[in-house]
Amino acid sequence: MAYIISDSCLKCGACADTCPVGAIAEGEDKYIIDADVCISCGACAGTCPVEAIEEA
């Protein structure tokens, strides 16, 4: 199951730097995760300073 980023995202980019498959990109208001690319490893969730990333 892919992960999602909530509206509490600070747009710090920590998650995008951690993603091993490049599934995270900067959106207009927050970072977004491409569910078709996400391998559900959870690496991004562990790096988010505000815990804005969770399983979908």
BELSULJO-V120257 format. One record per residue. N is the residue number from 1. RES is the residue in one small letter. SS is DSSP state (hx for helix, st for strand, lp for the rest). PHI is phi in whole degrees, -180 to 180 (* if undefined). OMEGA is omega as a letter, one per 40 degrees, with the letter a starting at -180 (none if undefined). Layout:
N;RES;SS;PHI;OMEGA + N;RES;SS;PHI;OMEGA
This chain:
1;m;lp;*;a + 2;a;lp;-71;i + 3;y;st;-98;i + 4;i;st;-130;i + 5;i;st;-114;a + 6;s;lp;-81;a + 7;d;lp;-70;i + 8;s;lp;-81;i + 9;c;lp;-56;i + 10;l;lp;-94;a + 11;k;lp;60;i + 12;c;lp;-81;i + 13;g;lp;88;a + 14;a;hx;-59;a + 15;c;hx;-66;a + 16;a;hx;-64;i + 17;d;hx;-69;a + 18;t;hx;-90;a + 19;c;lp;-64;a + 20;p;lp;-73;a + 21;v;lp;-116;i + 22;g;lp;67;a + 23;a;lp;-84;a + 24;i;st;-111;a + 25;a;st;-134;i + 26;e;st;-75;i + 27;g;lp;-99;a + 28;e;lp;-68;a + 29;d;lp;-108;a + 30;k;lp;-161;i + 31;y;st;-75;a + 32;i;st;-128;i + 33;i;st;-111;i + 34;d;lp;-78;a + 35;a;lp;-61;a + 36;d;lp;-75;a + 37;v;lp;-102;a + 38;c;lp;-58;i + 39;i;lp;-104;i + 40;s;lp;56;a + 41;c;lp;-81;i + 42;g;lp;83;a + 43;a;hx;-59;a + 44;c;hx;-65;a + 45;a;hx;-61;a + 46;g;hx;-73;a + 47;t;hx;-101;a + 48;c;lp;-73;a + 49;p;lp;-70;a + 50;v;lp;-116;i + 51;e;lp;53;a + 52;a;lp;-87;a + 53;i;st;-112;i + 54;e;st;-146;i + 55;e;st;-67;a + 56;a;lp;-74;none
